[in-house]
Amino acid sequence: METFLATVCTPEWNRQQDAGRPWSEAIATLVAEHPAQRDLIEAYWARWPETLGDAIEPTVAVLAELHEAGVPLYALSNWSAETFPAARPRYPFLGWFDGIVISGEVRVAKPDPRIFETLLERHGLEAGAILFIDDTAENIVAAEALGIRSIRFTDGPALRQELVRRGVLD
């Protein structure tokens, strides 16, 4: 499985769906490149919902605390427009967000500055007035280049501690 994910259904290939490429096109392209892997490639798509893990409870606890405190919440996620709908019922906390920008829907993914600009414009937000939290350094750099204050996520307890330090939570 690891060889298949490293050489066929690679992270780069997945990023293209996150940036808006339709899965039908992605599968057809990959099957043409790896015809002997057709069954596995098609299974990767057909069984994709099985790959969703459980919510990370310490992180959801911080999100719940923010939500209960009335902090406006917006999500900015690199995710395929075709697979994100499967996540909504699995993760009820997605309903706590005041707005969500999904890269596959807007056809541009982090760290491209255009996705941050989409979030700001769509929801009438000012770059300097928001706090962006992400686990990827290049996404943090891109946000900060636009004047967006950021936190590099490592885990729920560390995030909570940083939010308290910044006065967002008590």
C-alpha positions as CSV (number, residue, x, y, z in Angstrom):
1,M,0.0,0.0,0.0
2,E,2.8,2.5,0.9
3,T,4.5,1.9,-2.5
4,F,1.2,2.4,-4.3
5,L,0.5,5.7,-2.4
6,A,4.1,6.9,-3.0
7,T,4.3,6.0,-6.7
8,V,0.8,6.0,-8.1
9,C,-1.8,7.9,-6.0
10,T,0.8,10.3,-4.8
11,P,0.4,13.4,-2.6
12,E,1.0,15.6,-5.7
13,W,-1.7,13.8,-7.6
14,N,-4.1,14.3,-4.7
15,R,-3.2,18.0,-4.5
16,Q,-4.5,18.4,-8.0
17,Q,-8.0,17.3,-6.9
18,D,-7.7,19.6,-3.9
19,A,-7.1,22.4,-6.5
20,G,-10.2,21.5,-8.4
21,R,-9.4,18.8,-10.9
22,P,-12.4,16.5,-11.3
23,W,-11.8,13.0,-9.9
24,S,-13.0,11.4,-13.2
25,E,-10.2,13.2,-15.0
26,A,-7.7,12.3,-12.3
27,I,-8.6,8.6,-12.4
28,A,-8.5,8.5,-16.3
29,T,-5.1,10.2,-16.3
30,L,-3.6,7.9,-13.7
31,V,-5.1,4.7,-15.3
32,A,-3.5,5.8,-18.6
33,E,-0.1,6.1,-16.9
34,H,-0.5,2.9,-14.8
35,P,-2.9,0.6,-16.6
36,A,-1.8,-2.4,-14.5
37,Q,-3.0,-0.6,-11.4
38,R,-6.5,0.2,-12.8
39,D,-8.4,-1.8,-10.1
40,L,-6.5,-0.2,-7.2
41,I,-6.8,3.3,-8.7
42,E,-10.6,2.9,-9.1
43,A,-10.9,1.4,-5.6
44,Y,-9.0,4.4,-4.2
45,W,-11.8,6.7,-5.5
46,A,-14.7,4.3,-4.8
47,R,-13.6,3.6,-1.3
48,W,-12.3,7.0,-0.5
49,P,-14.8,7.7,2.4
50,E,-13.2,4.8,4.3
51,T,-10.0,6.7,4.5
52,L,-11.6,9.4,6.7
53,G,-10.2,9.1,10.2
54,D,-11.9,10.0,13.4
55,A,-11.9,13.6,14.5
56,I,-8.9,14.5,16.7
57,E,-10.7,15.1,20.0
58,P,-8.3,17.5,21.7
59,T,-8.4,19.8,18.7
60,V,-12.2,19.5,18.5
61,A,-12.3,20.5,22.2
62,V,-10.5,23.7,21.5
63,L,-12.8,24.4,18.5
64,A,-15.8,23.8,20.7
65,E,-14.5,26.2,23.3
66,L,-14.0,28.9,20.6
67,H,-17.5,28.2,19.3
68,E,-19.1,28.3,22.7
69,A,-17.3,31.6,23.4
70,G,-18.8,33.1,20.3
71,V,-15.6,33.5,18.4
72,P,-16.3,33.9,14.7
73,L,-14.9,30.8,13.0
74,Y,-14.0,30.3,9.4
75,A,-12.5,27.3,7.7
76,L,-10.0,27.3,4.9
77,S,-9.3,23.8,3.7
78,N,-7.4,22.1,0.9
79,W,-10.0,19.5,0.0
80,S,-11.6,18.2,-3.2
81,A,-15.0,19.6,-3.9
82,E,-16.2,16.1,-4.7
83,T,-15.0,14.5,-1.5
84,F,-15.7,17.3,1.0
85,P,-19.5,16.6,1.1
86,A,-18.7,13.1,2.6
87,A,-17.0,14.8,5.5
88,R,-19.8,17.0,6.6
89,P,-22.0,14.3,8.2
90,R,-19.0,12.6,9.7
91,Y,-17.7,15.7,11.4
92,P,-20.6,17.6,12.9
93,F,-18.2,20.4,14.2
94,L,-18.0,21.6,10.6
95,G,-21.4,23.1,11.2
96,W,-19.9,25.5,13.8
97,F,-18.1,27.5,11.2
98,D,-19.5,30.8,10.0
99,G,-18.0,30.2,6.6
100,I,-15.9,27.6,4.8
101,V,-13.8,28.0,1.8
102,I,-12.9,24.6,0.1
103,S,-10.0,24.7,-2.3
104,G,-11.5,22.3,-4.8
105,E,-14.6,24.6,-5.0
106,V,-12.6,27.7,-5.7
107,R,-10.0,25.9,-7.8
108,V,-7.0,27.2,-5.9
109,A,-5.2,25.7,-2.9
110,K,-3.1,26.8,-0.1
111,P,-0.5,28.2,-0.1
112,D,-1.6,30.2,-3.1
113,P,-2.5,33.7,-1.9
114,R,-5.6,33.7,-4.0
115,I,-7.4,31.3,-1.6
116,F,-6.7,33.5,1.4
117,E,-8.0,36.5,-0.6
118,T,-11.1,34.5,-1.5
119,L,-11.7,33.9,2.2
120,L,-11.3,37.5,3.1
121,E,-13.4,38.8,0.2
122,R,-16.2,36.2,0.5
123,H,-16.7,36.9,4.2
124,G,-15.8,40.6,4.5
125,L,-12.8,40.0,6.7
126,E,-9.7,42.1,7.2
127,A,-6.4,40.3,7.0
128,G,-5.0,42.0,10.2
129,A,-8.1,41.2,12.1
130,I,-8.1,37.4,11.8
131,L,-5.9,34.6,13.2
132,F,-5.0,31.8,10.8
133,I,-4.2,28.3,12.3
134,D,-2.5,25.7,10.1
135,D,-0.1,22.8,10.5
136,T,1.9,23.5,7.3
137,A,4.8,26.1,7.4
138,E,4.4,27.2,3.8
139,N,0.7,28.0,4.5
140,I,1.7,30.1,7.5
141,V,4.3,32.0,5.4
142,A,1.7,32.7,2.7
143,A,-0.9,33.9,5.2
144,E,1.6,36.1,7.0
145,A,2.8,37.6,3.7
146,L,-0.8,38.9,3.3
147,G,-0.8,40.4,6.8
148,I,-2.7,37.6,8.4
149,R,-1.6,36.7,12.0
150,S,-0.9,33.0,12.3
151,I,-0.3,30.1,14.6
152,R,1.5,27.0,13.5
153,F,-0.6,24.1,14.8
154,T,1.1,21.2,16.5
155,D,-1.6,19.7,18.8
156,G,-4.8,20.7,20.6
157,P,-3.2,21.5,24.0
158,A,-0.5,23.7,22.5
159,L,-3.1,25.5,20.4
160,R,-5.2,26.2,23.4
161,Q,-2.2,27.5,25.3
162,E,-1.3,29.8,22.4
163,L,-4.9,31.1,22.1
164,V,-4.9,31.9,25.9
165,R,-1.5,33.7,25.5
166,R,-3.0,35.8,22.7
167,G,-6.1,36.6,24.7
168,V,-8.5,34.7,22.4
169,L,-9.5,32.2,25.2
170,D,-9.5,32.5,28.9
